[in-house]
């Protein structure tokens, strides 16, 4: 079924929080409610949707800081990759200090590893492990839409200089697990504008032949 996606840039880092549902369905997933949980809740109520899953692309606080409000007000299972469960439970003080209104994320309901399928009415969501930005970074792929968190951006890739980051691993994740998706796949990143797999293959400077294979 056709996919509907609403985008809400939230918080001091302008994190893209997404609400996704199949056309005509009343069930949705919320991806990376990083801040302004009350605003996201109000938007979902306005849309008349029921939350089935709250999906986290990785454990950094600017992607998790509004999840508790969404879960408390609207329910849904909170989903995190197992390798980032520790970051979610114990967010870094420095990032929390930069996020007014940050709330400790809820208990994790579902720990994923990659290659699972999460199902809501009219929509199958495939999980893709993409370690590198963090050990537990994950993409969510459905209906030719790919939610990449901070792994792949338009014209760039995620930083890998924070604890747990690995630049070589991140590039391998992108090349082997994301760029192999259909070229017309729409990429919906954790920050900034959307793009496509084809566009990034052709123009992303980090992914061109001769680019540094082992960033430092």
Protein Blocks (a to p, Z undefined) as FASTA:
>chain_A
ZZddddddedjkopacdddddehiabdcdehiabhklmmmmmmmmnopacfbdcdfbfcf
klmmmmmmmmmmngpaddddfklmmmmmmccfklmmmmghiacddddfbdcebjpacdde
hiacdddddehjbmkbccddeehiacekjmbcghiacdfkbghiafklmmmmmmmmmmmp
cfklccddfedcdddfklmmmmmmklgghiafbdZZ
